[in-house]
Amino acid sequence: MKILITGSNGLLGQKIVQQCIHHSIDFCATSKGSNRNPDCPNDVYVELDITSEESVSSVFKSYRPTHVIHTAAMTNVDQCEIQPDACKKMNTEAVEIVFRASKALNAHFQLLSTDFVFDGLKGDYSEDDVVNPLSEYAKSKVEAEQILLSDANKNWSIARTIIVYGEGHHLTRSNIVLWAVEALRKGDPLNIVDDQFRAMV
Ligand SMILES: NC(=O)c1ccc[n+]([C@@H]2O[C@H](COP(=O)([O-])OP(=O)(O)OC[C@H]3O[C@@H](n4cnc5c(N)ncnc54)[C@H](OP(=O)(O)O)[C@@H]3O)[C@@H](O)[C@H]2O)c1
């Protein structure tokens, strides 16, 4: 097994790198810009902008993964509302690029999606429930899912994660735990919504 990880500088990407090292799995970590994860050796890191088909194709041809875990995304939901075109380019069009490169090598492609594909009205969703995305971010993820669902090649999987949180190195985005810890350290009050319910499995 040879795993190629996209978005390895991100929170989930860093955790997957950690697991690959822990289980002695052959992996290639890729992300935009230089390696910001000190736990990831530089010799298994390749700088890769997933919106560039040429770069994706070149890295895939060189490493030849058997499995691809696609975590890279524009994950700031508010920013996606402000820049819907950039959101679509990153979260939908780039998925098509990375999926195409995976198919060319018959590598399994795993897409990281989100519970935001649902509108939240029903709750307690199963994977067969009808999606109804409400935000640009959610729409871009649903469209990415559709690329896989409508393809004749079924060598893929979709993980719809819910609230990814925790510590990481040089993260460009905060998360609920980091935000709460920082506020508590400063002695700031925590203003937390009490009308949102998230499902955990
Ligand atoms: N966080 C959540 O609560 C949550 C919930 C549901 C689903 N998800 C999904 O789970 C996945 C991982 O989330 P996460 O929290 O780990 O996200 P994250 O920390 O924001 O990581 C995403 C990574 O993608 C990288 N990236 C951005 N543009 C890129 C490009 N053009 N080429 C290559 N890499 C690029 C980012 O680089 P920089 O660090 O340099 O910006 C970042 O390291 C995402 O697909 C997200 O949509 C997350």
The ligand as an ORCA input file, in Angstrom:
! r2SCAN-3c Opt
* xyz 0 1
  N     -12.678     20.881     10.055
  C     -13.923     20.402     10.097
  O     -14.659     20.595     11.080
  C     -14.443     19.578      8.951
  C     -15.749     19.124      9.027
  C     -16.234     18.374      7.972
  C     -15.425     18.085      6.885
  N     -14.147     18.539      6.842
  C     -13.333     18.224      5.672
  O     -12.220     17.460      6.112
  C     -11.077     17.791      5.307
  C      -9.914     18.164      6.191
  O     -10.279     19.255      7.043
  P      -9.205     20.011      7.929
  O      -9.910     20.556      9.100
  O      -8.015     19.145      8.121
  O      -8.840     21.207      6.941
  P      -7.604     22.231      6.999
  O      -6.917     22.154      8.315
  O      -8.110     23.542      6.535
  O      -6.624     21.600      5.912
  C      -6.813     21.750      4.553
  C      -5.449     21.814      3.923
  O      -5.577     21.983      2.495
  C      -4.511     22.812      2.094
  N      -4.739     23.471      0.817
  C      -5.409     24.619      0.563
  N      -5.380     24.918     -0.742
  C      -4.631     23.959     -1.332
  C      -4.220     23.720     -2.661
  N      -4.583     24.539     -3.670
  N      -3.452     22.636     -2.911
  C      -3.101     21.788     -1.919
  N      -3.462     21.952     -0.636
  C      -4.229     23.035     -0.346
  C      -4.439     23.861      3.181
  O      -3.183     24.512      3.101
  P      -2.836     25.765      4.037
  O      -2.739     25.193      5.408
  O      -1.535     26.232      3.498
  O      -3.969     26.736      3.886
  C      -4.636     23.002      4.417
  O      -3.390     22.556      4.915
  C     -11.516     18.920      4.358
  O     -11.801     18.367      3.096
  C     -12.760     19.462      5.004
  O     -13.651     20.015      4.051
  C     -13.624     19.288      7.866
*
